[in-house]
Amino acid sequence: MSDDTDILLLTDELPLEPATANSQRIDLAAQDEAARADPLLFERAAEEPPFARAVLTTPLHLNVATESRTNLWTQWNGYTTPHILTNLEDEYRALRHAAALSDVSPLIKYRITGLDAAAYLTRLVTGNLVSLSVNESTPVAFCEDRGLVVGDGLLFRLGENEYRLVTETPHLSWLLDSAIGMRVRVEDVTSTLAVISLQGPLSCSILHEAGLAAIQTLRPYAGHWFDVLGMPVYVSRTGNSGDLGYELWIDPEDAPSLWIKLIEIGSPFGMSAGGFALRELARVEAGLPRAGVDYLGAFAAVDPAHASTPFELGFASLVDLDREHFTGRGALRAVRSVPPRHILASMAIDWHESLQFAAIRDARGVAGIATSLAFSPSLGLNLALATLKSSAINGETAFYVEAEVKRELDLSLRKAPARIIAGPALALPARHLVPAPIIQRR
């Protein structure tokens, strides 16, 4: 090699050629292209373990995000869900005077099938399922051997040996343990089933306009298959709003199209999309406790004293002690005549501005703890679900709460009287009407 010949550093991407005068020029653009990272390296794996992602999105996430004007999100069973989409006042106005549409897909859903499915559920839940027909649902609670509530939910019977259990919190381990020795299969189908909730006085009118024939004859807690835009949709007359309402159960692939259709049809009726804050407000108005918030399940409570029997949670109507054996029946029979350690009650606080507080007090001190709070625009009152000591409950007890009220740079402690409400704070008759009212769109 001559002294005036340059020595080139060659890579695998460049052909190995003798050094010549022409090879003194290196193609930098070609080298940049060769060094560019393969985009496939950054794609998500086709099969990913369920614990690989900390953030989950529902099949309707992009559709719901389109309705958001606040970018306020929260977490529900690991799924990202909207907290408030526009503002709570407008969403509430739509719920009580027209209809509110929401994505409730994060609800935990179990499919229970097999020859022993009915026998399995009879042993699992505290109520009597003899009268539960196909395409009907019923509220249920289930306990462990000490009679302490593990969880509660809504049980659908979809076929002769097919059921769906819907709960607020996961219970798969307990359901599988309870199935040992029985010909039954229990599957978590939460991610394979989308759920759209349509609640409010005009909800039936909107579904009727969408082509759901005879939707007005669907009874409370009943369900029926409908065809919407060629998509099979299971519609149940259920929900936690305390008003007329429906839940639509659909395959994840079809859910966005159904959402768009309902937005298009419902908007002229005054319908709007609602977030998780609206669901919580309506739930407190209806006096419905939420697992993990208003009570701790038997396996979630570190201290057994913080777990509850069905009688302490107001679930007495879900218990039938005179039927065949179920888990916890013996223990519940033993405590049936014993005064409860505490009770979960709905309370009204006579103060016409929103308050934040934790303790429910009486003349002797702290009588209980408020677990859910909401200000009801319909009633103009603060509402709470609260766990009260049984020793503090009698007809003459005067309850009150203390709350810090902030106005600009001034902070004051206010005392407001509180009282127990028998039944839901807001009971709307349309929830039980059959046929459901229909208003034609102008």
C-alpha positions as CSV (number, residue, x, y, z in Angstrom):
1,M,0.0,0.0,0.0
2,S,1.4,3.4,-1.0
3,D,2.0,6.2,1.5
4,D,-0.6,8.5,-0.1
5,T,-3.5,6.0,0.2
6,D,-5.9,6.7,3.0
7,I,-6.9,3.9,5.3
8,L,-10.7,3.6,5.7
9,L,-12.5,2.1,8.8
10,L,-15.1,-0.2,7.3
11,T,-18.3,-1.4,9.0
12,D,-20.4,-4.5,8.4
13,E,-22.9,-2.4,6.4
14,L,-20.2,-1.2,3.9
15,P,-18.8,-3.6,1.3
16,L,-15.2,-4.6,1.8
17,E,-13.3,-3.2,-1.2
18,P,-9.7,-2.3,-1.9
19,A,-8.9,1.2,-0.9
20,T,-9.0,3.5,-3.9
21,A,-9.1,7.2,-4.5
22,N,-12.9,7.0,-4.9
23,S,-13.4,5.3,-1.6
24,Q,-12.1,8.3,0.3
25,R,-15.7,9.7,0.4
26,I,-17.9,8.1,3.0
27,D,-21.7,8.1,2.5
28,L,-22.9,9.6,5.9
29,A,-26.6,9.5,5.0
30,A,-26.3,5.7,4.3
31,Q,-24.7,5.2,7.7
32,D,-27.3,7.2,9.5
33,E,-30.0,5.1,7.8
34,A,-28.3,1.9,8.8
35,A,-27.9,3.0,12.4
36,R,-31.6,4.0,12.7
37,A,-33.4,1.8,15.4
38,D,-35.9,-0.8,14.3
39,P,-39.3,0.5,15.3
40,L,-40.5,-3.0,16.0
41,L,-38.2,-3.1,19.0
42,F,-40.5,-0.6,20.7
43,E,-43.9,-2.3,20.0
44,R,-45.7,-3.9,22.9
45,A,-45.3,-7.7,23.1
46,A,-48.2,-9.6,21.5
47,E,-48.8,-11.6,24.7
48,E,-48.2,-9.6,27.9
49,P,-48.6,-10.8,31.4
50,P,-51.5,-9.1,33.2
51,F,-49.2,-7.4,35.7
52,A,-46.9,-5.9,33.1
53,R,-48.9,-2.6,32.8
54,A,-49.8,-0.4,35.7
55,V,-52.2,1.7,33.7
56,L,-55.2,0.1,32.1
57,T,-57.7,1.7,29.7
58,T,-61.2,0.5,28.9
59,P,-62.4,-0.1,25.3
60,L,-64.2,3.2,25.5
61,H,-61.3,5.3,26.7
62,L,-60.7,7.3,23.5
63,N,-64.4,7.9,23.1
64,V,-64.8,9.2,26.6
65,A,-61.7,11.3,26.3
66,T,-63.3,13.1,23.4
67,E,-66.1,14.2,25.7
68,S,-63.6,15.5,28.3
69,R,-63.3,19.3,28.8
70,T,-61.4,19.1,32.1
71,N,-58.7,16.4,31.7
72,L,-59.5,15.2,35.2
73,W,-59.0,11.4,35.5
74,T,-59.0,8.9,38.4
75,Q,-58.3,5.2,39.0
76,W,-61.0,2.6,39.3
77,N,-60.0,-1.0,39.7
78,G,-56.7,-0.2,37.9
79,Y,-58.4,1.4,35.0
80,T,-58.1,5.1,34.0
81,T,-61.6,6.6,34.2
82,P,-62.8,10.2,34.0
83,H,-63.5,11.9,37.3
84,I,-65.4,14.9,35.8
85,L,-65.9,15.4,32.1
86,T,-67.4,18.9,32.0
87,N,-68.5,20.1,35.4
88,L,-70.3,18.2,38.1
89,E,-73.3,20.6,38.2
90,D,-74.0,20.1,34.4
91,E,-73.5,16.4,34.6
92,Y,-75.9,16.1,37.6
93,R,-78.5,18.3,35.9
94,A,-78.5,16.0,32.9
95,L,-78.8,12.9,35.1
96,R,-81.8,14.2,37.0
97,H,-83.6,16.0,34.2
98,A,-82.6,14.1,31.0
99,A,-80.0,11.3,31.0
100,A,-76.3,10.7,31.7
101,L,-74.1,8.3,29.7
102,S,-71.0,6.8,31.4
103,D,-68.4,4.1,30.9
104,V,-68.6,1.6,33.8
105,S,-66.5,-1.1,32.2
106,P,-64.1,-1.2,35.2
107,L,-66.8,-3.1,37.2
108,I,-65.4,-6.5,38.1
109,K,-67.3,-9.2,36.1
110,Y,-67.2,-13.0,36.6
111,R,-68.6,-15.6,34.3
112,I,-69.9,-18.7,36.2
113,T,-70.8,-21.8,34.2
114,G,-71.1,-25.5,34.6
115,L,-73.5,-28.3,35.7
116,D,-73.1,-27.3,39.3
117,A,-73.3,-23.5,38.8
118,A,-76.7,-23.1,40.5
119,A,-75.6,-25.3,43.4
120,Y,-72.3,-23.4,43.7
121,L,-74.1,-20.1,43.9
122,T,-76.7,-21.4,46.3
123,R,-73.9,-22.3,48.7
124,L,-72.0,-19.0,48.0
125,V,-74.5,-16.3,48.5
126,T,-76.7,-15.5,51.5
127,G,-80.0,-15.0,49.7
128,N,-82.4,-17.4,48.0
129,L,-81.9,-17.9,44.3
130,V,-84.8,-20.3,43.6
131,S,-87.0,-17.6,42.0
132,L,-84.1,-16.2,39.8
133,S,-85.1,-16.8,36.2
134,V,-83.1,-16.6,33.0
135,N,-82.5,-13.0,32.0
136,E,-83.1,-11.7,35.5
137,S,-80.7,-10.3,38.1
138,T,-80.7,-9.8,41.9
139,P,-78.5,-8.1,44.5
140,V,-76.4,-10.6,46.5
141,A,-74.0,-10.7,49.4
142,F,-71.5,-13.5,50.3
143,C,-69.8,-14.3,53.6
144,E,-67.1,-16.4,55.0
145,D,-67.5,-18.9,57.8
146,R,-67.7,-16.4,60.6
147,G,-70.7,-14.6,58.9
148,L,-68.6,-11.6,57.9
149,V,-69.3,-10.1,54.5
150,V,-66.6,-10.9,51.9
151,G,-68.4,-8.8,49.2
152,D,-71.6,-7.9,47.5
153,G,-72.7,-7.4,44.0
154,L,-75.3,-8.1,41.3
155,L,-75.9,-11.6,40.0
156,F,-77.3,-12.2,36.5
157,R,-78.7,-15.5,35.3
158,L,-78.0,-15.6,31.6
159,G,-78.8,-19.2,30.8
160,E,-79.8,-22.5,32.4
161,N,-76.2,-23.0,33.8
162,E,-74.7,-19.6,33.0
163,Y,-74.4,-16.7,35.4
164,R,-72.6,-13.4,35.7
165,L,-71.5,-11.9,39.0
166,V,-70.7,-8.2,39.0
167,T,-68.8,-6.7,42.0
168,E,-67.1,-3.5,42.9
169,T,-63.9,-5.2,44.1
170,P,-62.0,-8.4,43.0
171,H,-62.9,-11.7,44.7
172,L,-61.5,-14.3,42.3
173,S,-59.5,-16.2,44.9
174,W,-62.5,-16.6,47.2
175,L,-64.8,-17.6,44.3
176,L,-62.3,-20.2,43.1
177,D,-61.7,-21.6,46.7
178,S,-65.5,-21.9,47.1
179,A,-65.7,-23.9,43.8
180,I,-63.4,-26.7,44.9
181,G,-65.1,-30.1,44.4
182,M,-67.9,-28.7,42.2
183,R,-68.4,-29.0,38.4
184,V,-68.2,-25.2,37.9
185,R,-66.0,-22.8,36.1
186,V,-65.3,-19.3,37.3
187,E,-63.7,-16.8,34.9
188,D,-62.8,-13.1,35.3
189,V,-64.2,-11.5,32.2
190,T,-63.7,-7.9,33.2
191,S,-61.5,-7.0,30.3
192,T,-63.6,-8.9,27.7
193,L,-66.9,-7.1,28.3
194,A,-67.5,-3.4,28.0
195,V,-70.4,-1.8,29.9
196,I,-72.2,1.5,29.2
197,S,-74.5,3.0,31.8
198,L,-77.4,5.2,30.7
199,Q,-79.3,6.7,33.6
200,G,-82.0,9.3,34.0
201,P,-85.7,10.0,33.3
202,L,-85.2,10.1,29.5
203,S,-82.9,7.0,29.3
204,C,-85.8,4.8,28.0
205,S,-86.7,7.4,25.5
206,I,-83.2,7.5,24.1
207,L,-83.0,3.7,23.8
208,H,-86.4,3.6,22.1
209,E,-85.2,6.2,19.6
210,A,-82.1,4.0,19.0
211,G,-84.4,1.2,17.8
212,L,-84.7,-1.0,20.9
213,A,-88.2,-2.2,20.4
214,A,-90.3,-2.7,23.5
215,I,-87.5,-1.4,25.8
216,Q,-90.2,0.3,27.9
217,T,-91.6,-3.1,29.0
218,L,-88.3,-4.3,30.5
219,R,-88.8,-4.8,34.2
220,P,-86.4,-3.6,36.9
221,Y,-83.5,-6.0,37.3
222,A,-84.5,-7.8,34.1
223,G,-82.3,-8.1,30.9
224,H,-82.8,-8.8,27.2
225,W,-80.8,-9.1,24.1
226,F,-81.2,-6.4,21.4
227,D,-79.7,-5.8,18.0
228,V,-78.3,-2.3,17.6
229,L,-76.6,-1.4,14.3
230,G,-76.2,-5.1,13.7
231,M,-74.4,-5.6,17.1
232,P,-75.7,-7.9,19.8
233,V,-76.2,-5.9,23.0
234,Y,-77.5,-7.2,26.3
235,V,-79.5,-4.5,28.1
236,S,-80.4,-4.7,31.8
237,R,-82.6,-2.3,33.7
238,T,-80.0,-1.8,36.4
239,G,-77.8,0.9,37.8
240,N,-76.9,2.8,41.0
241,S,-78.5,6.2,40.2
242,G,-81.7,5.6,42.2
243,D,-83.6,6.6,39.0
244,L,-84.8,5.0,35.8
245,G,-81.7,3.6,34.1
246,Y,-80.1,0.8,32.0
247,E,-76.7,-0.8,31.6
248,L,-75.6,-2.1,28.2
249,W,-73.2,-5.1,28.0
250,I,-71.3,-5.4,24.8
251,D,-68.2,-6.8,23.2
252,P,-65.2,-4.4,23.5
253,E,-64.9,-4.2,19.7
254,D,-68.5,-3.0,19.3
255,A,-68.5,-0.6,22.3
256,P,-67.1,2.5,20.5
257,S,-69.7,2.3,17.8
258,L,-72.5,2.0,20.3
259,W,-71.2,4.9,22.4
260,I,-71.1,7.1,19.3
261,K,-74.6,6.1,18.4
262,L,-76.0,6.9,21.8
263,I,-74.2,10.3,21.9
264,E,-75.7,11.1,18.5
265,I,-79.2,10.1,19.5
266,G,-79.1,11.3,23.1
267,S,-77.7,14.8,22.6
268,P,-81.0,16.3,21.3
269,F,-82.7,14.9,24.5
270,G,-80.3,16.9,26.7
271,M,-78.1,13.8,27.5
272,S,-74.5,14.3,28.4
273,A,-71.6,12.1,29.4
274,G,-70.8,11.8,33.1
275,G,-67.7,10.8,35.1
276,F,-66.9,8.9,38.3
277,A,-67.7,11.8,40.6
278,L,-71.3,11.8,39.2
279,R,-71.6,8.1,39.8
280,E,-70.5,8.5,43.4
281,L,-72.9,11.4,44.1
282,A,-75.8,9.4,42.7
283,R,-74.8,6.4,44.7
284,V,-74.8,8.3,48.0
285,E,-78.2,9.9,47.2
286,A,-79.5,6.3,46.6
287,G,-77.9,5.1,49.9
288,L,-75.9,2.4,48.3
289,P,-72.6,1.4,50.1
290,R,-69.5,0.7,48.1
291,A,-67.1,-2.1,49.0
292,G,-63.7,-0.9,49.9
293,V,-65.0,2.6,50.7
294,D,-68.0,2.2,53.0
295,Y,-67.1,-1.2,54.4
296,L,-64.1,-3.5,54.3
297,G,-64.6,-7.1,53.2
298,A,-63.7,-9.9,55.7
299,F,-60.3,-10.5,53.9
300,A,-59.5,-6.8,53.4
301,A,-59.9,-5.8,57.1
302,V,-56.7,-6.3,59.1
303,D,-58.7,-6.1,62.3
304,P,-61.8,-8.4,62.3
305,A,-63.6,-5.8,64.4
306,H,-63.6,-3.6,61.2
307,A,-65.4,-6.3,59.2
308,S,-69.2,-6.5,59.2
309,T,-72.1,-8.9,59.1
310,P,-74.9,-8.4,56.5
311,F,-77.1,-7.1,59.4
312,E,-74.6,-4.4,60.2
313,L,-74.4,-3.2,56.6
314,G,-78.1,-3.0,56.0
315,F,-78.0,-6.2,53.9
316,A,-80.6,-8.1,56.0
317,S,-83.0,-8.3,53.0
318,L,-80.2,-10.3,51.2
319,V,-80.1,-13.0,53.8
320,D,-82.4,-16.0,54.1
321,L,-81.5,-18.1,57.1
322,D,-84.3,-20.6,56.6
323,R,-83.1,-22.1,53.4
324,E,-80.4,-24.8,52.8
325,H,-76.8,-24.4,53.9
326,F,-74.7,-21.5,52.6
327,T,-71.3,-20.3,53.8
328,G,-71.7,-18.4,57.1
329,R,-75.3,-19.5,57.8
330,G,-74.5,-21.0,61.2
331,A,-72.7,-17.9,62.4
332,L,-75.4,-15.5,61.1
333,R,-78.1,-17.6,62.9
334,A,-76.1,-17.1,66.1
335,V,-75.8,-13.3,65.8
336,R,-79.3,-12.7,64.4
337,S,-80.7,-11.8,67.9
338,V,-77.5,-10.1,69.1
339,P,-77.3,-6.3,68.9
340,P,-75.0,-5.2,66.1
341,R,-71.6,-3.8,67.0
342,H,-72.1,-1.0,64.5
343,I,-74.4,-0.1,61.6
344,L,-74.0,1.5,58.2
345,A,-76.5,4.3,57.9
346,S,-77.4,7.1,55.5
347,M,-77.3,10.5,57.1
348,A,-78.4,14.0,56.2
349,I,-76.5,17.1,57.5
350,D,-78.5,20.2,57.7
351,W,-76.1,22.6,56.1
352,H,-76.7,24.1,52.7
353,E,-73.1,24.3,51.5
354,S,-70.7,21.5,50.7
355,L,-68.8,20.3,53.8
356,Q,-65.9,18.0,54.4
357,F,-65.7,16.1,57.7
358,A,-64.8,12.7,59.0
359,A,-66.4,12.2,62.4
360,I,-70.0,11.9,63.4
361,R,-70.4,13.2,67.0
362,D,-72.9,13.1,69.8
363,A,-72.8,14.6,73.3
364,R,-70.4,11.9,74.5
365,G,-67.8,12.3,71.6
366,V,-67.2,10.5,68.4
367,A,-70.2,8.3,67.5
368,G,-69.0,7.1,64.1
369,I,-67.1,7.8,60.9
370,A,-68.4,9.2,57.6
371,T,-67.1,7.0,54.7
372,S,-68.8,8.7,51.7
373,L,-69.8,12.3,51.4
374,A,-71.8,14.2,48.8
375,F,-73.7,17.5,48.5
376,S,-77.1,16.8,46.9
377,P,-78.2,19.6,44.6
378,S,-81.7,18.1,44.5
379,L,-82.1,18.2,48.3
380,G,-79.8,21.1,49.1
381,L,-78.3,19.0,51.9
382,N,-75.0,17.3,52.6
383,L,-75.4,13.5,52.7
384,A,-73.1,10.9,54.1
385,L,-72.9,7.1,54.5
386,A,-71.5,6.5,58.0
387,T,-70.6,3.7,60.2
388,L,-72.1,4.4,63.7
389,K,-71.4,2.7,67.0
390,S,-74.4,0.7,68.1
391,S,-74.1,2.3,71.6
392,A,-74.7,5.7,70.1
393,I,-77.9,4.8,68.3
394,N,-81.2,5.4,70.0
395,G,-84.3,7.5,69.3
396,E,-83.1,10.4,71.3
397,T,-79.4,10.7,70.2
398,A,-78.6,14.2,68.7
399,F,-75.8,13.9,66.1
400,Y,-73.7,16.6,64.7
401,V,-70.6,17.2,62.6
402,E,-67.8,19.7,62.8
403,A,-66.3,21.0,59.6
404,E,-63.7,23.6,58.6
405,V,-65.2,26.2,56.3
406,K,-62.8,28.3,54.3
407,R,-63.8,31.6,52.7
408,E,-60.9,33.3,51.0
409,L,-58.2,33.7,53.7
410,D,-60.6,33.0,56.6
411,L,-61.1,29.6,58.2
412,S,-63.8,28.8,60.7
413,L,-65.1,25.7,62.5
414,R,-68.8,25.1,61.9
415,K,-71.1,22.7,63.8
416,A,-74.0,21.3,61.8
417,P,-76.8,19.0,63.0
418,A,-77.0,15.5,61.5
419,R,-79.7,12.8,61.4
420,I,-80.2,9.3,60.3
421,I,-82.3,8.7,57.1
422,A,-84.5,5.6,56.9
423,G,-84.0,4.4,53.4
424,P,-82.4,6.3,50.4
425,A,-82.1,10.1,50.7
426,L,-83.5,10.4,47.1
427,A,-86.1,7.9,46.1
428,L,-87.4,8.5,42.5
429,P,-90.6,6.5,41.5
430,A,-89.6,6.2,37.8
431,R,-87.1,3.6,38.9
432,H,-89.9,1.1,39.4
433,L,-92.4,2.1,36.7
434,V,-93.5,-0.5,34.1
435,P,-93.8,0.4,31.4
436,A,-91.1,3.0,31.6
437,P,-92.0,6.5,30.5
438,I,-91.2,7.5,26.9
439,I,-91.0,11.1,25.6
440,Q,-90.8,11.5,21.9
441,R,-88.1,13.8,20.6
442,R,-89.4,17.0,19.0
